Amino acid sequence: MARRQTLVQLSDTLLEQLDRHRQREGRSRSEVIREAVERYLEADREAEIDRRIVEAYTRRPQRDVWGEAAARRLVDAEPW
């Protein structure tokens, strides 16, 4: 896969944390940053899918046939 270099500015504190992490794992800064961005974008994609699912069910809720039947059975079983 072709890669392009980009400049990212980090605070001294963040850079120190990154270096401690990458050294502990024996990895390069680029590798750790690349993985972090991939994870971030994947989490964002999954959150968007979740948002769309919730939106769809909000527009058109699914009937809970099993839950309704179970609730009826529980109510019917009560010795009122």
N, C-alpha and C positions, 0 to 999 in steps of 0.2 A: 504494500500500500504506500502510495506516495505521501510524503509529509511536507508540511510547510512550517517554517520557523515563525514564531510570533513572540512579541515582547509582552511580558506580564509584569506589572509592578506589584511588589509585595512589601508589606511593612517589615521592619527588622524582626519584630517578634514572630510574625508568621513565617518568615524565612528561617529563623532559628528552629521553630517547631518542625518545619518541613525537613530541614537538614537532619535533625535528631531522628525523625521518623525514617527517612530514607536510609540513613546510615545503619540504623538498627536492622533494617530489612535487606541491606546490601543492594539497594537500587539507586538509580539515577533520579535527579530532580524531575527530569522530563517524564520518565516513566510513571512516577508517583502522581505528578500533575495530570498527565494524560488519563490515568486510571480514575482520578478524582473527578475529572470533567465527564468522563464516560458514565460514571456512577450517578453523577448529578443529573445528566441529561436523561438517563434511563429512569430515574426516580421521577423526574418531571413528566416523562412520557406516561409512566404508570399512573401518576396523579391525574393527568388529563383523561386517561381512559376511565378511571374511577369517577371523575367528575361527570363525564358523559353518561356513564351507566346510571348514576344517581339522578341526573337530569331526565333521562329517559323514563325511569321508574316513577319519577315525580309527575311527569306528564301523563303517564299511563300506568298506574299502579297495578301490580300483579295480584290477583286474588289469592289469598292463602287458604285454599280449599282444605288442606290437611289440618291446619291450625284451627279453622272454624269448626270443622267436624270434631276435633279433639275437645275444644271448648264446650261444644254442645253436649258431648258425652259426659264431661265433668260436671256440668250444671245439672244434667238429667240424673246423674248418680247421687247428687246431694239429697239428703233426707229432709227436705224443707217441711 
